[in-house]
Amino acid sequence: MNDNQDDFKRMGRFGGLFAFGMIGLLILCAILFVFGIIFFGVAGIFSLLGVSYDSVKALVYFTGIMLLIDFFLDPISKLLAQLFSRVYQYQHYKRFIIRTIFIIAFSSLSFYIADECITGINIPLRTEILLGLISWLIEIVFEERPKQEKS
């Protein structure tokens, strides 16, 4: 531990700033890579569903606002789904249906709010609900399930 601190002190002020700058640049590249994947996914889904937008700038703003809104709405939807499904503790299909309804509703709500915030994109209500269904399907596919041991 002491050797690492000595190495850091030997780098000097410029070396330390350079190291922190490179780490910051690496983190920024990772964030931009993930945002790019989501951006091109949204652009692809919009082209498949026939959603029109005025410019790429509007699509970038839409994607950013949608991610920000979904960041806050997703935990709320999971909490509400868990609270409402406690009644059906042993009826798994009813819990699944309640969870599905909340996830689709809140995903559609995030698409609706982002659509209303950005004037350069016009998404019909049916398409917003379909996008909520698609995001639910993506969430189900990538959901982590506990591995069952083979006996």
N, C-alpha and C positions, 0 to 999 in steps of 0.2 A: 504494500500500500504506500509506503514511504517512497519507494523508487518511482512510482507513477507521479507523485506530487513533485519530485525533483525533476523529472522529465518535463513536466508541464512548466515549471519555473524556468528551465533552461531554454524553452522555446521563445521566451520573451513576450513582449506585448503584441507584436505583429503575428507571431506564431499562434498565440492564443486566440486572437481575433480571427485569424485565418481558419483555425480548427472549428470555432463556433460558427463561423460563416458557412463552412462546408457542411456542418451538421444541419444548420438551418436550411441550406439549399437542398439537402437530401430529403428533409421532411417536407419542404415545399413541393419538390418533384413528386413525392409519393401522394400528397394530397391532390395535386393537379392530375396525376395519372388516374386516380379513382374518380375524380370529377369528370375527366374526359370519357371514361368508360360509361358513366351514368349519362353524360350529355349525348353521346352517340347512340346509346340505347333508347333514350327518349326521342331523339331525332328519327331513329329507325321505326319506332312504334308509331310516331306521328305520321310518317310517310305511309306506313301500312294502313293506318286508319283514315287517311285522307285529311288530317288536320292541317290547316294552312297557317303559316306565320309570316310576318312581314320581313323579318331579317334574322340573321344568325344571332345578332346581339339580343333580340327579344327572346330567342330560345335559350341563350346562356342565362339571361336574367330569370326566365321562367324556371330553369333547372335549379338555379341557386336558391330562389325563393321557395320552390317546392321542397328541396332538401331541408331548408331551415324550418319550414312549417311542419314537415313530417318528423323532424327531430323532436319537436315538442308534442305533436299529436300522437305519435306511436306509443310512447309510454302511457299516455292517458287512456288510449283505446285498450291496451293490454290490461291495465288496472281495472277499468270498467268491465271488461269481459270476464276477468277473474272474479270480480265481486258478484256479477250477475249469475255466473255459472256455479257458484258455491252451493246453490240450492240443489243442483243436480250432481251431487258428488259421485254417485256410482253409475250414472247414466252418461256414458262417454259420448254417445252420438249427439245428445242434446247440448252438452258442453262444447262439442266441436261446432255445432250449428250457431250457438251464441257467439263463440269466438270468431267464426267466419263472418257473421253479420257485422260485428263491431269493426273488424279489420277492413272489410270492404267499405263500410260507411265512412270510416275515418280516412282511408286512403282516397276515396272519392272526394271527401271534404278538402283534403290538402290539394288535390288537383283543381278543385273549384276555386279555392281561395287564391292559389297562384295564378289561375286564369283571370280572375277578376283584378288582380294587382297589375298584371302586364297587359297593356292595351294592344300590343302587336300580335297577340295570339287569340284565336277564337275557337274554343272547344265546345261542341254541343254537349248537353247534359247526358245523353245516352253514351257518348264516348267517354265522359268522365267516369260514369259508373263502370263501363267496360275496362277502363284503365285501372280502377280500383280492384276489379276482379283479376286483372292480369297481375297487379302487384301482390294480391293475396296468393295467387298461384306461385309466384316467384318466392314469396316468403315460405310457403309450405314446402317447396322443393329444397330450399336451402336451410330449412330448420334442422337444428341438431337434435337427434334422438339418441337416447341412451342405448348403447350397444347391448344386445342380449347375448349372454354366454350360451354356447352350445353344450348340451348335457349329454 
